[in-house]
Amino acid sequence: MTAPGILPEVLDGAAVGIFGILLSAAFCPIRWTGKKRWALAGCTAGLLALQGMFYFGASPTAAKYLYPLITHLPLAIILSVLSGKWLWPTISVLAAYLCCQLRRWVALLVIAMVPGIDWLQPAVEIVVTLPLLAVLLRYVAPAARSFARYPRSMQLLFGVVPLAGYLSDYVTRIY
């Protein structure tokens, strides 16, 4: 991939990483102290650095295949430590992953209308990221956080949908 083509892809990777981390954290009922905010900021920087090491050190393909292990699993662990719970932070990461797909769907719609431009999909995803994140943080995150107060059986029942979407997407699109 050429330098002009790689820049939007790298920026989009960072944008979706930050988007997913912030949304996952917003879905968790964590009592946010200054120390926990700094911990999440440091972990975010660490996760982005880890993604970059795989992307540039190994290959973009390796980074894509290993994304669940280098981003989603560590994020679920980080949010579990910050919240003191394990189930809802894991479901939060899965649910935020589904929300990240909205960016891709909008971009796919645009490139279907304007085909043939390699960098257009990541560029559209970048442009859509902040407004979509703002809407999800404002209207969806409070409802998602409220599920953490439900019995574990209800949380598991809710979590089946993002888990199925996650597995389906990875099996059909990535692997």
C-alpha positions as CSV (number, residue, x, y, z in Angstrom):
1,M,0.0,0.0,0.0
2,T,1.3,3.5,-0.8
3,A,2.0,6.2,1.7
4,P,-1.1,8.2,0.8
5,G,-3.2,5.1,1.0
6,I,-1.8,4.0,4.4
7,L,-2.3,7.2,6.2
8,P,-6.1,7.1,6.2
9,E,-6.0,3.4,7.2
10,V,-3.7,4.1,10.2
11,L,-5.7,7.1,11.3
12,D,-8.9,5.1,11.0
13,G,-7.3,2.3,13.1
14,A,-6.5,4.8,15.8
15,A,-9.9,6.4,15.6
16,V,-11.8,3.1,15.9
17,G,-9.5,2.0,18.7
18,I,-10.2,5.1,20.7
19,F,-13.9,4.9,19.8
20,G,-14.2,1.4,21.0
21,I,-12.3,2.0,24.2
22,L,-14.3,5.0,25.2
23,L,-17.6,3.4,24.3
24,S,-16.7,0.2,26.2
25,A,-15.7,2.2,29.2
26,A,-18.9,4.3,29.0
27,F,-21.0,1.1,28.9
28,C,-19.5,0.0,32.2
29,P,-20.8,1.3,35.5
30,I,-17.4,2.4,36.7
31,R,-17.1,5.0,39.4
32,W,-14.7,7.3,37.6
33,T,-12.1,8.9,39.8
34,G,-9.1,10.9,38.6
35,K,-6.9,7.9,39.1
36,K,-9.1,5.6,37.1
37,R,-9.4,8.1,34.3
38,W,-5.6,8.3,34.1
39,A,-5.4,4.6,34.2
40,L,-7.8,4.3,31.3
41,A,-5.8,7.0,29.4
42,G,-2.6,5.1,29.9
43,C,-4.1,1.8,29.0
44,T,-5.6,3.4,25.8
45,A,-2.1,4.7,24.8
46,G,-0.7,1.2,25.6
47,L,-3.3,-0.6,23.5
48,L,-2.8,1.8,20.6
49,A,0.9,1.3,20.8
50,L,0.5,-2.5,20.9
51,Q,-1.8,-2.3,17.8
52,G,0.9,-0.2,16.1
53,M,3.6,-2.7,16.9
54,F,1.7,-5.5,15.3
55,Y,0.5,-3.4,12.4
56,F,4.0,-2.1,11.5
57,G,6.1,-4.7,13.1
58,A,4.4,-7.8,11.8
59,S,1.8,-6.8,9.2
60,P,-1.6,-5.2,8.9
61,T,-3.1,-8.7,8.3
62,A,-1.5,-10.1,11.4
63,A,-2.8,-7.1,13.4
64,K,-6.3,-7.7,12.0
65,Y,-6.3,-11.4,12.9
66,L,-4.9,-10.8,16.4
67,Y,-7.1,-7.8,17.2
68,P,-9.2,-9.8,19.7
69,L,-6.1,-10.8,21.6
70,I,-4.2,-7.5,21.4
71,T,-7.2,-5.2,21.9
72,H,-10.5,-6.7,23.0
73,L,-9.2,-9.2,25.6
74,P,-6.9,-6.7,27.3
75,L,-9.6,-4.0,27.2
76,A,-12.1,-6.4,28.9
77,I,-9.5,-7.2,31.6
78,I,-8.7,-3.5,32.1
79,L,-12.4,-2.6,32.5
80,S,-12.9,-5.6,34.8
81,V,-10.1,-4.4,37.1
82,L,-11.5,-0.8,37.0
83,S,-15.0,-1.9,37.8
84,G,-14.4,-4.9,40.0
85,K,-16.6,-7.1,37.9
86,W,-15.9,-9.3,35.0
87,L,-19.2,-10.1,33.1
88,W,-20.5,-6.7,32.2
89,P,-17.1,-5.3,31.1
90,T,-16.8,-8.2,28.7
91,I,-20.3,-7.7,27.4
92,S,-19.5,-3.9,27.1
93,V,-16.5,-4.6,24.9
94,L,-18.6,-6.9,22.7
95,A,-21.4,-4.4,22.5
96,A,-19.1,-1.5,21.6
97,Y,-17.6,-3.7,18.9
98,L,-21.0,-3.9,17.3
99,C,-21.4,-0.2,17.6
100,C,-18.1,0.2,15.8
101,Q,-19.6,-1.6,12.8
102,L,-22.0,1.3,12.3
103,R,-19.0,3.4,11.1
104,R,-18.1,0.7,8.6
105,W,-21.7,0.4,7.3
106,V,-21.9,4.1,6.6
107,A,-18.6,4.0,4.8
108,L,-19.6,1.0,2.8
109,L,-22.7,2.8,1.7
110,V,-20.6,5.8,0.6
111,I,-18.1,3.7,-1.4
112,A,-21.0,1.8,-3.0
113,M,-22.1,5.2,-4.4
114,V,-18.5,6.3,-5.2
115,P,-16.5,3.2,-6.1
116,G,-12.8,2.9,-7.1
117,I,-11.2,5.2,-4.5
118,D,-9.1,3.0,-2.1
119,W,-8.7,5.5,0.7
120,L,-12.4,6.6,0.8
121,Q,-13.7,3.9,3.2
122,P,-11.2,4.7,6.0
123,A,-11.6,8.4,5.4
124,V,-15.4,8.2,5.7
125,E,-15.1,6.1,8.8
126,I,-12.8,8.8,10.4
127,V,-15.3,11.5,9.5
128,V,-18.3,9.6,11.0
129,T,-16.4,8.5,14.2
130,L,-16.8,11.6,16.4
131,P,-20.5,12.4,15.7
132,L,-21.4,8.8,16.0
133,L,-19.5,8.5,19.3
134,A,-21.2,11.6,20.7
135,V,-24.6,10.2,19.9
136,L,-23.8,6.8,21.4
137,L,-22.3,8.3,24.5
138,R,-25.3,10.5,25.0
139,Y,-28.2,8.2,24.2
140,V,-27.0,4.6,24.3
141,A,-24.4,4.4,27.1
142,P,-26.7,5.3,30.0
143,A,-29.1,2.5,28.9
144,A,-26.2,0.0,28.5
145,R,-24.8,0.9,31.9
146,S,-28.2,0.2,33.5
147,F,-28.0,-3.4,32.4
148,A,-25.1,-3.9,34.8
149,R,-27.6,-3.7,37.6
150,Y,-29.7,-6.5,36.3
151,P,-29.3,-10.1,37.5
152,R,-26.4,-12.0,35.9
153,S,-28.9,-14.2,34.0
154,M,-30.3,-11.1,32.3
155,Q,-26.8,-9.8,31.5
156,L,-25.9,-13.1,29.9
157,L,-29.1,-13.1,27.9
158,F,-28.3,-9.6,26.7
159,G,-24.7,-10.5,26.0
160,V,-25.6,-13.3,23.6
161,V,-26.5,-10.8,20.9
162,P,-23.2,-8.9,20.8
163,L,-21.3,-12.2,21.3
164,A,-23.1,-13.7,18.3
165,G,-22.5,-10.5,16.2
166,Y,-18.8,-10.5,17.2
167,L,-18.2,-14.2,16.4
168,S,-20.2,-13.9,13.1
169,D,-18.2,-10.9,12.0
170,Y,-14.9,-12.4,12.8
171,V,-15.6,-15.8,11.3
172,T,-17.1,-14.4,8.1
173,R,-15.1,-11.2,7.5
174,I,-11.8,-11.6,9.2
175,Y,-11.0,-15.3,9.3
